[in-house]
Amino acid sequence: MAKITYVEHSGTEHVVEVANGMTVMEGARDNNIPGIEADCGGACACSTCHVYVDPAWTDKLPAKDDMEEDMLDFAFEPDPERSRLTCQLKVTDDLDGLRVQMPEKQI
C-alpha cells in the first residue's frame, strides 16, 4: 500500500492510501478525487487522467511507453518531463509518498 498525494489545480491536497496492484488513476477514482476524469477507464485511450508528477519523483517512475507518449500529445499543456497518465502508473510500495498535481483541466 502507498500513500499518494493528489493536488488539485487549486492547491487542495488529498492524501489517500492506494493498494498495491491498482493504478494511481484507480486510487483517484475510488476516492472521488476531483480533477482526474478517466474517461476511458484506464485503457490508455485518452488523456483525461493526466497529471504533473512532483519533480522529486520523475526519475523514480517507470519510463513512459510509446502509447502513453502518444496520448500525452492530447493532454492539456503537457510537460515533457513531468506529465504522466495515472492509468499507466501501477502502485507498489515504491510509490509511497508520490505527489501528483492535476492540470487546470482535462481534455
Backbone atoms as SQL, in Angstrom:
CREATE TABLE atoms (id INTEGER PRIMARY KEY, chain TEXT, resi INTEGER, resn TEXT, atom TEXT, x REAL, y REAL, z REAL);
INSERT INTO atoms VALUES
  (1, 'A', 1, 'MET', 'N', 0.846, -1.170, 0.000),
  (2, 'A', 1, 'MET', 'CA', 0.000, 0.000, 0.000),
  (3, 'A', 1, 'MET', 'C', 0.896, 1.240, 0.000),
  (4, 'A', 2, 'ALA', 'N', 0.448, 2.271, -0.726),
  (5, 'A', 2, 'ALA', 'CA', 1.231, 3.508, -0.824),
  (6, 'A', 2, 'ALA', 'C', 0.328, 4.697, -0.528),
  (7, 'A', 3, 'LYS', 'N', 0.860, 5.667, 0.199),
  (8, 'A', 3, 'LYS', 'CA', 0.160, 6.934, 0.396),
  (9, 'A', 3, 'LYS', 'C', 0.525, 7.837, -0.771),
  (10, 'A', 4, 'ILE', 'N', -0.493, 8.299, -1.459),
  (11, 'A', 4, 'ILE', 'CA', -0.300, 9.160, -2.619),
  (12, 'A', 4, 'ILE', 'C', -1.016, 10.479, -2.356),
  (13, 'A', 5, 'THR', 'N', -0.341, 11.568, -2.669),
  (14, 'A', 5, 'THR', 'CA', -0.929, 12.891, -2.512),
  (15, 'A', 5, 'THR', 'C', -1.338, 13.404, -3.888),
  (16, 'A', 6, 'TYR', 'N', -2.634, 13.655, -4.024),
  (17, 'A', 6, 'TYR', 'CA', -3.203, 14.229, -5.233),
  (18, 'A', 6, 'TYR', 'C', -3.456, 15.708, -4.944),
  (19, 'A', 7, 'VAL', 'N', -2.907, 16.581, -5.762),
  (20, 'A', 7, 'VAL', 'CA', -3.053, 18.017, -5.543),
  (21, 'A', 7, 'VAL', 'C', -3.913, 18.587, -6.671),
  (22, 'A', 8, 'GLU', 'N', -5.055, 19.140, -6.289),
  (23, 'A', 8, 'GLU', 'CA', -5.922, 19.774, -7.270),
  (24, 'A', 8, 'GLU', 'C', -5.231, 21.009, -7.831),
  (25, 'A', 9, 'HIS', 'N', -5.690, 21.472, -8.984),
  (26, 'A', 9, 'HIS', 'CA', -5.108, 22.671, -9.586),
  (27, 'A', 9, 'HIS', 'C', -5.194, 23.862, -8.631),
  (28, 'A', 10, 'SER', 'N', -6.225, 23.885, -7.801),
  (29, 'A', 10, 'SER', 'CA', -6.424, 24.974, -6.835),
  (30, 'A', 10, 'SER', 'C', -5.447, 24.904, -5.664),
  (31, 'A', 11, 'GLY', 'N', -4.773, 23.765, -5.514),
  (32, 'A', 11, 'GLY', 'CA', -3.846, 23.590, -4.406),
  (33, 'A', 11, 'GLY', 'C', -4.365, 22.680, -3.302),
  (34, 'A', 12, 'THR', 'N', -5.645, 22.333, -3.338),
  (35, 'A', 12, 'THR', 'CA', -6.218, 21.434, -2.342),
  (36, 'A', 12, 'THR', 'C', -5.572, 20.061, -2.460),
  (37, 'A', 13, 'GLU', 'N', -5.113, 19.523, -1.327),
  (38, 'A', 13, 'GLU', 'CA', -4.431, 18.227, -1.323),
  (39, 'A', 13, 'GLU', 'C', -5.333, 17.135, -0.767),
  (40, 'A', 14, 'HIS', 'N', -5.196, 15.954, -1.346),
  (41, 'A', 14, 'HIS', 'CA', -5.895, 14.749, -0.889),
  (42, 'A', 14, 'HIS', 'C', -4.841, 13.663, -0.725),
  (43, 'A', 15, 'VAL', 'N', -4.664, 13.169, 0.482),
  (44, 'A', 15, 'VAL', 'CA', -3.716, 12.091, 0.731),
  (45, 'A', 15, 'VAL', 'C', -4.524, 10.824, 0.952),
  (46, 'A', 16, 'VAL', 'N', -4.292, 9.826, 0.101),
  (47, 'A', 16, 'VAL', 'CA', -5.041, 8.583, 0.217),
  (48, 'A', 16, 'VAL', 'C', -4.090, 7.395, 0.138),
  (49, 'A', 17, 'GLU', 'N', -4.505, 6.305, 0.752),
  (50, 'A', 17, 'GLU', 'CA', -3.764, 5.057, 0.639),
  (51, 'A', 17, 'GLU', 'C', -4.345, 4.280, -0.534),
  (52, 'A', 18, 'VAL', 'N', -3.450, 3.813, -1.396),
  (53, 'A', 18, 'VAL', 'CA', -3.863, 3.077, -2.586),
  (54, 'A', 18, 'VAL', 'C', -3.200, 1.699, -2.524),
  (55, 'A', 19, 'ALA', 'N', -3.987, 0.673, -2.720),
  (56, 'A', 19, 'ALA', 'CA', -3.491, -0.703, -2.625),
  (57, 'A', 19, 'ALA', 'C', -2.535, -1.026, -3.765),
  (58, 'A', 20, 'ASN', 'N', -1.537, -1.833, -3.448),
  (59, 'A', 20, 'ASN', 'CA', -0.618, -2.326, -4.472),
  (60, 'A', 20, 'ASN', 'C', -1.408, -3.058, -5.554),
  (61, 'A', 21, 'GLY', 'N', -0.975, -2.880, -6.798),
  (62, 'A', 21, 'GLY', 'CA', -1.619, -3.532, -7.930),
  (63, 'A', 21, 'GLY', 'C', -2.645, -2.646, -8.618),
  (64, 'A', 22, 'MET', 'N', -3.157, -1.654, -7.905),
  (65, 'A', 22, 'MET', 'CA', -4.076, -0.695, -8.531),
  (66, 'A', 22, 'MET', 'C', -3.232, 0.325, -9.283),
  (67, 'A', 23, 'THR', 'N', -3.885, 1.192, -10.029),
  (68, 'A', 23, 'THR', 'CA', -3.166, 2.282, -10.670),
  (69, 'A', 23, 'THR', 'C', -3.414, 3.568, -9.877),
  (70, 'A', 24, 'VAL', 'N', -2.577, 4.552, -10.118),
  (71, 'A', 24, 'VAL', 'CA', -2.761, 5.852, -9.474),
  (72, 'A', 24, 'VAL', 'C', -4.108, 6.440, -9.891),
  (73, 'A', 25, 'MET', 'N', -4.541, 6.187, -11.115),
  (74, 'A', 25, 'MET', 'CA', -5.851, 6.637, -11.594),
  (75, 'A', 25, 'MET', 'C', -6.971, 5.974, -10.803),
  (76, 'A', 26, 'GLU', 'N', -6.883, 4.667, -10.586),
  (77, 'A', 26, 'GLU', 'CA', -7.919, 3.963, -9.836),
  (78, 'A', 26, 'GLU', 'C', -7.996, 4.471, -8.397),
  (79, 'A', 27, 'GLY', 'N', -6.852, 4.816, -7.833),
  (80, 'A', 27, 'GLY', 'CA', -6.839, 5.384, -6.487),
  (81, 'A', 27, 'GLY', 'C', -7.596, 6.694, -6.436),
  (82, 'A', 28, 'ALA', 'N', -7.427, 7.528, -7.458),
  (83, 'A', 28, 'ALA', 'CA', -8.155, 8.798, -7.517),
  (84, 'A', 28, 'ALA', 'C', -9.643, 8.551, -7.725),
  (85, 'A', 29, 'ARG', 'N', -9.952, 7.689, -8.663),
  (86, 'A', 29, 'ARG', 'CA', -11.368, 7.400, -8.970),
  (87, 'A', 29, 'ARG', 'C', -12.091, 6.831, -7.757),
  (88, 'A', 30, 'ASP', 'N', -11.481, 5.858, -7.107),
  (89, 'A', 30, 'ASP', 'CA', -12.135, 5.186, -5.981),
  (90, 'A', 30, 'ASP', 'C', -12.268, 6.079, -4.756),
  (91, 'A', 31, 'ASN', 'N', -11.494, 7.147, -4.701),
  (92, 'A', 31, 'ASN', 'CA', -11.552, 8.071, -3.570),
  (93, 'A', 31, 'ASN', 'C', -12.177, 9.415, -3.952),
  (94, 'A', 32, 'ASN', 'N', -12.832, 9.446, -5.114),
  (95, 'A', 32, 'ASN', 'CA', -13.561, 10.637, -5.576),
  (96, 'A', 32, 'ASN', 'C', -12.697, 11.899, -5.583),
  (97, 'A', 33, 'ILE', 'N', -11.456, 11.747, -6.066),
  (98, 'A', 33, 'ILE', 'CA', -10.550, 12.885, -6.156),
  (99, 'A', 33, 'ILE', 'C', -10.940, 13.701, -7.395),
  (100, 'A', 34, 'PRO', 'N', -11.298, 14.971, -7.227),
  (101, 'A', 34, 'PRO', 'CA', -11.639, 15.780, -8.393),
  (102, 'A', 34, 'PRO', 'C', -10.411, 16.102, -9.237),
  (103, 'A', 35, 'GLY', 'N', -10.620, 16.175, -10.550),
  (104, 'A', 35, 'GLY', 'CA', -9.532, 16.556, -11.442),
  (105, 'A', 35, 'GLY', 'C', -8.993, 15.428, -12.286),
  (106, 'A', 36, 'ILE', 'N', -9.354, 14.199, -11.963),
  (107, 'A', 36, 'ILE', 'CA', -8.976, 13.051, -12.793),
  (108, 'A', 36, 'ILE', 'C', -10.272, 12.416, -13.266),
  (109, 'A', 37, 'GLU', 'N', -10.533, 12.542, -14.572),
  (110, 'A', 37, 'GLU', 'CA', -11.809, 12.087, -15.120),
  (111, 'A', 37, 'GLU', 'C', -11.777, 10.623, -15.553),
  (112, 'A', 38, 'ALA', 'N', -10.669, 10.173, -16.121),
  (113, 'A', 38, 'ALA', 'CA', -10.505, 8.769, -16.519),
  (114, 'A', 38, 'ALA', 'C', -11.628, 8.290, -17.434),
  (115, 'A', 39, 'ASP', 'N', -11.895, 9.040, -18.491),
  (116, 'A', 39, 'ASP', 'CA', -12.994, 8.718, -19.397),
  (117, 'A', 39, 'ASP', 'C', -12.882, 7.329, -20.021),
  (118, 'A', 40, 'CYS', 'N', -11.676, 6.871, -20.306),
  (119, 'A', 40, 'CYS', 'CA', -11.534, 5.574, -20.975),
  (120, 'A', 40, 'CYS', 'C', -11.432, 4.417, -19.981),
  (121, 'A', 41, 'GLY', 'N', -11.484, 4.711, -18.698),
  (122, 'A', 41, 'GLY', 'CA', -11.461, 3.655, -17.695),
  (123, 'A', 41, 'GLY', 'C', -10.098, 3.030, -17.467),
  (124, 'A', 42, 'GLY', 'N', -9.057, 3.626, -17.982),
  (125, 'A', 42, 'GLY', 'CA', -7.714, 3.111, -17.748),
  (126, 'A', 42, 'GLY', 'C', -7.117, 2.357, -18.910),
  (127, 'A', 43, 'ALA', 'N', -7.682, 2.503, -20.100),
  (128, 'A', 43, 'ALA', 'CA', -7.209, 1.773, -21.271),
  (129, 'A', 43, 'ALA', 'C', -6.108, 2.505, -22.042),
  (130, 'A', 44, 'CYS', 'N', -5.644, 3.630, -21.519),
  (131, 'A', 44, 'CYS', 'CA', -4.639, 4.453, -22.199),
  (132, 'A', 44, 'CYS', 'C', -5.132, 4.858, -23.589),
  (133, 'A', 45, 'ALA', 'N', -6.434, 5.234, -23.637),
  (134, 'A', 45, 'ALA', 'CA', -7.039, 5.630, -24.903),
  (135, 'A', 45, 'ALA', 'C', -7.520, 7.077, -24.873),
  (136, 'A', 46, 'CYS', 'N', -7.135, 7.818, -23.843),
  (137, 'A', 46, 'CYS', 'CA', -7.473, 9.238, -23.756),
  (138, 'A', 46, 'CYS', 'C', -6.396, 9.900, -22.888),
  (139, 'A', 47, 'SER', 'N', -6.594, 11.157, -22.565),
  (140, 'A', 47, 'SER', 'CA', -5.605, 11.829, -21.707),
  (141, 'A', 47, 'SER', 'C', -6.264, 12.460, -20.490),
  (142, 'A', 48, 'THR', 'N', -7.447, 11.964, -20.093),
  (143, 'A', 48, 'THR', 'CA', -8.202, 12.609, -19.023),
  (144, 'A', 48, 'THR', 'C', -7.795, 12.178, -17.618),
  (145, 'A', 49, 'CYS', 'N', -6.679, 11.477, -17.505),
  (146, 'A', 49, 'CYS', 'CA', -6.106, 11.170, -16.184),
  (147, 'A', 49, 'CYS', 'C', -4.699, 11.752, -16.080),
  (148, 'A', 50, 'HIS', 'N', -4.446, 12.753, -16.898),
  (149, 'A', 50, 'HIS', 'CA', -3.149, 13.421, -16.962),
  (150, 'A', 50, 'HIS', 'C', -2.844, 14.156, -15.653),
  (151, 'A', 51, 'VAL', 'N', -1.598, 14.025, -15.192),
  (152, 'A', 51, 'VAL', 'CA', -1.107, 14.761, -14.026),
  (153, 'A', 51, 'VAL', 'C', 0.318, 15.217, -14.278),
  (154, 'A', 52, 'TYR', 'N', 0.754, 16.128, -13.416),
  (155, 'A', 52, 'TYR', 'CA', 2.163, 16.526, -13.363),
  (156, 'A', 52, 'TYR', 'C', 2.761, 15.880, -12.128),
  (157, 'A', 53, 'VAL', 'N', 3.766, 15.058, -12.338),
  (158, 'A', 53, 'VAL', 'CA', 4.434, 14.368, -11.235),
  (159, 'A', 53, 'VAL', 'C', 5.387, 15.339, -10.554),
  (160, 'A', 54, 'ASP', 'N', 5.419, 15.296, -9.242),
  (161, 'A', 54, 'ASP', 'CA', 6.360, 16.123, -8.484),
  (162, 'A', 54, 'ASP', 'C', 7.770, 15.869, -9.019),
  (163, 'A', 55, 'PRO', 'N', 8.566, 16.928, -9.210),
  (164, 'A', 55, 'PRO', 'CA', 9.908, 16.756, -9.783),
  (165, 'A', 55, 'PRO', 'C', 10.779, 15.733, -9.046),
  (166, 'A', 56, 'ALA', 'N', 10.581, 15.573, -7.761),
  (167, 'A', 56, 'ALA', 'CA', 11.372, 14.602, -6.989),
  (168, 'A', 56, 'ALA', 'C', 11.077, 13.163, -7.408),
  (169, 'A', 57, 'TRP', 'N', 9.980, 12.941, -8.116),
  (170, 'A', 57, 'TRP', 'CA', 9.555, 11.594, -8.486),
  (171, 'A', 57, 'TRP', 'C', 9.777, 11.250, -9.949),
  (172, 'A', 58, 'THR', 'N', 10.118, 12.202, -10.790),
  (173, 'A', 58, 'THR', 'CA', 10.172, 11.923, -12.226),
  (174, 'A', 58, 'THR', 'C', 11.149, 10.813, -12.580),
  (175, 'A', 59, 'ASP', 'N', 12.273, 10.743, -11.908),
  (176, 'A', 59, 'ASP', 'CA', 13.264, 9.710, -12.216),
  (177, 'A', 59, 'ASP', 'C', 13.016, 8.398, -11.481),
  (178, 'A', 60, 'LYS', 'N', 12.051, 8.375, -10.576),
  (179, 'A', 60, 'LYS', 'CA', 11.766, 7.173, -9.786),
  (180, 'A', 60, 'LYS', 'C', 10.675, 6.311, -10.416),
  (181, 'A', 61, 'LEU', 'N', 9.977, 6.863, -11.402),
  (182, 'A', 61, 'LEU', 'CA', 8.868, 6.141, -12.027),
  (183, 'A', 61, 'LEU', 'C', 9.350, 5.373, -13.247),
  (184, 'A', 62, 'PRO', 'N', 8.649, 4.302, -13.608),
  (185, 'A', 62, 'PRO', 'CA', 8.990, 3.592, -14.844),
  (186, 'A', 62, 'PRO', 'C', 8.868, 4.530, -16.045),
  (187, 'A', 63, 'ALA', 'N', 9.641, 4.272, -17.055),
  (188, 'A', 63, 'ALA', 'CA', 9.620, 5.100, -18.271),
  (189, 'A', 63, 'ALA', 'C', 8.257, 5.011, -18.953),
  (190, 'A', 64, 'LYS', 'N', 7.890, 6.067, -19.653),
  (191, 'A', 64, 'LYS', 'CA', 6.664, 6.083, -20.449),
  (192, 'A', 64, 'LYS', 'C', 6.852, 5.172, -21.659),
  (193, 'A', 65, 'ASP', 'N', 5.815, 4.414, -21.991),
  (194, 'A', 65, 'ASP', 'CA', 5.886, 3.638, -23.226),
  (195, 'A', 65, 'ASP', 'C', 5.350, 4.497, -24.374),
  (196, 'A', 66, 'ASP', 'N', 5.441, 3.980, -25.588),
  (197, 'A', 66, 'ASP', 'CA', 5.049, 4.753, -26.774),
  (198, 'A', 66, 'ASP', 'C', 3.581, 5.160, -26.761),
  (199, 'A', 67, 'MET', 'N', 2.703, 4.278, -26.267),
  (200, 'A', 67, 'MET', 'CA', 1.278, 4.588, -26.248),
  (201, 'A', 67, 'MET', 'C', 0.997, 5.754, -25.293),
  (202, 'A', 68, 'GLU', 'N', 1.625, 5.738, -24.119),
  (203, 'A', 68, 'GLU', 'CA', 1.429, 6.844, -23.178),
  (204, 'A', 68, 'GLU', 'C', 1.964, 8.154, -23.768),
  (205, 'A', 69, 'GLU', 'N', 3.124, 8.095, -24.399),
  (206, 'A', 69, 'GLU', 'CA', 3.686, 9.292, -25.046),
  (207, 'A', 69, 'GLU', 'C', 2.710, 9.851, -26.078),
  (208, 'A', 70, 'ASP', 'N', 2.112, 8.963, -26.883),
  (209, 'A', 70, 'ASP', 'CA', 1.167, 9.397, -27.905),
  (210, 'A', 70, 'ASP', 'C', -0.070, 10.052, -27.288),
  (211, 'A', 71, 'MET', 'N', -0.609, 9.467, -26.228),
  (212, 'A', 71, 'MET', 'CA', -1.806, 10.016, -25.593),
  (213, 'A', 71, 'MET', 'C', -1.516, 11.347, -24.906),
  (214, 'A', 72, 'LEU', 'N', -0.319, 11.513, -24.385),
  (215, 'A', 72, 'LEU', 'CA', 0.037, 12.777, -23.735),
  (216, 'A', 72, 'LEU', 'C', 0.051, 13.941, -24.719),
  (217, 'A', 73, 'ASP', 'N', 0.186, 13.642, -26.012),
  (218, 'A', 73, 'ASP', 'CA', 0.107, 14.706, -27.021),
  (219, 'A', 73, 'ASP', 'C', -1.265, 15.383, -27.015),
  (220, 'A', 74, 'PHE', 'N', -2.286, 14.686, -26.509),
  (221, 'A', 74, 'PHE', 'CA', -3.645, 15.219, -26.472),
  (222, 'A', 74, 'PHE', 'C', -3.982, 15.872, -25.136),
  (223, 'A', 75, 'ALA', 'N', -3.080, 15.807, -24.174),
  (224, 'A', 75, 'ALA', 'CA', -3.330, 16.358, -22.842),
  (225, 'A', 75, 'ALA', 'C', -3.265, 17.881, -22.848),
  (226, 'A', 76, 'PHE', 'N', -3.878, 18.493, -21.838),
  (227, 'A', 76, 'PHE', 'CA', -3.841, 19.939, -21.671),
  (228, 'A', 76, 'PHE', 'C', -2.474, 20.344, -21.132),
  (229, 'A', 77, 'GLU', 'N', -1.770, 21.160, -21.892),
  (230, 'A', 77, 'GLU', 'CA', -0.462, 21.699, -21.514),
  (231, 'A', 77, 'GLU', 'C', 0.488, 20.635, -20.934),
  (232, 'A', 78, 'PRO', 'N', 0.820, 19.617, -21.732),
  (233, 'A', 78, 'PRO', 'CA', 1.733, 18.581, -21.230),
  (234, 'A', 78, 'PRO', 'C', 3.136, 19.131, -21.001),
  (235, 'A', 79, 'ASP', 'N', 3.780, 18.592, -20.003),
  (236, 'A', 79, 'ASP', 'CA', 5.163, 18.930, -19.672),
  (237, 'A', 79, 'ASP', 'C', 6.014, 17.726, -20.060),
  (238, 'A', 80, 'PRO', 'N', 7.028, 17.895, -20.897),
  (239, 'A', 80, 'PRO', 'CA', 7.805, 16.744, -21.370),
  (240, 'A', 80, 'PRO', 'C', 8.446, 15.915, -20.247),
  (241, 'A', 81, 'GLU', 'N', 8.765, 16.543, -19.146),
  (242, 'A', 81, 'GLU', 'CA', 9.423, 15.839, -18.039),
  (243, 'A', 81, 'GLU', 'C', 8.435, 15.311, -17.006),
  (244, 'A', 82, 'ARG', 'N', 7.414, 16.094, -16.687),
  (245, 'A', 82, 'ARG', 'CA', 6.572, 15.787, -15.526),
  (246, 'A', 82, 'ARG', 'C', 5.224, 15.163, -15.855),
  (247, 'A', 83, 'SER', 'N', 4.746, 15.269, -17.083),
  (248, 'A', 83, 'SER', 'CA', 3.416, 14.758, -17.415),
  (249, 'A', 83, 'SER', 'C', 3.402, 13.236, -17.466),
  (250, 'A', 84, 'ARG', 'N', 2.367, 12.681, -16.842),
  (251, 'A', 84, 'ARG', 'CA', 2.126, 11.239, -16.887),
  (252, 'A', 84, 'ARG', 'C', 0.632, 10.998, -16.932),
  (253, 'A', 85, 'LEU', 'N', 0.261, 9.827, -17.444),
  (254, 'A', 85, 'LEU', 'CA', -1.117, 9.358, -17.362),
  (255, 'A', 85, 'LEU', 'C', -1.192, 8.429, -16.158),
  (256, 'A', 86, 'THR', 'N', -2.079, 8.745, -15.232),
  (257, 'A', 86, 'THR', 'CA', -2.136, 7.969, -13.995),
  (258, 'A', 86, 'THR', 'C', -2.611, 6.537, -14.217),
  (259, 'A', 87, 'CYS', 'N', -3.270, 6.281, -15.329),
  (260, 'A', 87, 'CYS', 'CA', -3.697, 4.901, -15.616),
  (261, 'A', 87, 'CYS', 'C', -2.510, 4.001, -15.933),
  (262, 'A', 88, 'GLN', 'N', -1.368, 4.601, -16.213),
  (263, 'A', 88, 'GLN', 'CA', -0.177, 3.827, -16.573),
  (264, 'A', 88, 'GLN', 'C', 0.810, 3.680, -15.413),
  (265, 'A', 89, 'LEU', 'N', 0.425, 4.155, -14.240),
  (266, 'A', 89, 'LEU', 'CA', 1.302, 4.069, -13.070),
  (267, 'A', 89, 'LEU', 'C', 0.738, 3.061, -12.084),
  (268, 'A', 90, 'LYS', 'N', 1.332, 1.857, -12.074),
  (269, 'A', 90, 'LYS', 'CA', 0.914, 0.798, -11.150),
  (270, 'A', 90, 'LYS', 'C', 1.467, 1.094, -9.767),
  (271, 'A', 91, 'VAL', 'N', 0.620, 0.956, -8.768),
  (272, 'A', 91, 'VAL', 'CA', 1.014, 1.233, -7.395),
  (273, 'A', 91, 'VAL', 'C', 1.782, 0.053, -6.815),
  (274, 'A', 92, 'THR', 'N', 2.916, 0.366, -6.219),
  (275, 'A', 92, 'THR', 'CA', 3.720, -0.573, -5.434),
  (276, 'A', 92, 'THR', 'C', 4.166, 0.174, -4.184),
  (277, 'A', 93, 'ASP', 'N', 4.800, -0.528, -3.267),
  (278, 'A', 93, 'ASP', 'CA', 5.340, 0.128, -2.074),
  (279, 'A', 93, 'ASP', 'C', 6.334, 1.221, -2.445),
  (280, 'A', 94, 'ASP', 'N', 6.981, 1.076, -3.600),
  (281, 'A', 94, 'ASP', 'CA', 7.963, 2.067, -4.038),
  (282, 'A', 94, 'ASP', 'C', 7.336, 3.429, -4.326),
  (283, 'A', 95, 'LEU', 'N', 6.014, 3.486, -4.522),
  (284, 'A', 95, 'LEU', 'CA', 5.355, 4.756, -4.807),
  (285, 'A', 95, 'LEU', 'C', 4.869, 5.462, -3.542),
  (286, 'A', 96, 'ASP', 'N', 5.163, 4.907, -2.379),
  (287, 'A', 96, 'ASP', 'CA', 4.748, 5.547, -1.131),
  (288, 'A', 96, 'ASP', 'C', 5.329, 6.958, -1.051),
  (289, 'A', 97, 'GLY', 'N', 4.441, 7.952, -0.923),
  (290, 'A', 97, 'GLY', 'CA', 4.873, 9.343, -0.859),
  (291, 'A', 97, 'GLY', 'C', 4.764, 10.093, -2.175),
  (292, 'A', 98, 'LEU', 'N', 4.348, 9.419, -3.247),
  (293, 'A', 98, 'LEU', 'CA', 4.209, 10.062, -4.558),
  (294, 'A', 98, 'LEU', 'C', 3.268, 11.259, -4.460),
  (295, 'A', 99, 'ARG', 'N', 3.646, 12.347, -5.122),
  (296, 'A', 99, 'ARG', 'CA', 2.814, 13.557, -5.228),
  (297, 'A', 99, 'ARG', 'C', 2.554, 13.840, -6.706),
  (298, 'A', 100, 'VAL', 'N', 1.277, 14.041, -7.023),
  (299, 'A', 100, 'VAL', 'CA', 0.895, 14.395, -8.382),
  (300, 'A', 100, 'VAL', 'C', -0.036, 15.589, -8.344),
  (301, 'A', 101, 'GLN', 'N', 0.094, 16.461, -9.334),
  (302, 'A', 101, 'GLN', 'CA', -0.763, 17.644, -9.407),
  (303, 'A', 101, 'GLN', 'C', -1.575, 17.598, -10.690),
  (304, 'A', 102, 'MET', 'N', -2.872, 17.896, -10.549),
  (305, 'A', 102, 'MET', 'CA', -3.747, 17.897, -11.685),
  (306, 'A', 102, 'MET', 'C', -3.583, 19.188, -12.490),
  (307, 'A', 103, 'PRO', 'N', -3.740, 19.101, -13.806),
  (308, 'A', 103, 'PRO', 'CA', -3.703, 20.314, -14.623),
  (309, 'A', 103, 'PRO', 'C', -4.961, 21.140, -14.396),
  (310, 'A', 104, 'GLU', 'N', -4.987, 22.311, -14.992),
  (311, 'A', 104, 'GLU', 'CA', -6.151, 23.197, -14.859),
  (312, 'A', 104, 'GLU', 'C', -7.434, 22.525, -15.360),
  (313, 'A', 105, 'LYS', 'N', -7.298, 21.705, -16.406),
  (314, 'A', 105, 'LYS', 'CA', -8.445, 20.988, -16.944),
  (315, 'A', 105, 'LYS', 'C', -7.961, 19.746, -17.661),
  (316, 'A', 106, 'GLN', 'N', -8.880, 18.817, -17.898),
  (317, 'A', 106, 'GLN', 'CA', -8.596, 17.613, -18.664),
  (318, 'A', 106, 'GLN', 'C', -9.299, 17.764, -20.005),
  (319, 'A', 107, 'ILE', 'N', -8.627, 17.306, -21.076),
  (320, 'A', 107, 'ILE', 'CA', -9.253, 17.362, -22.400),
  (321, 'A', 107, 'ILE', 'C', -9.107, 16.029, -23.104);
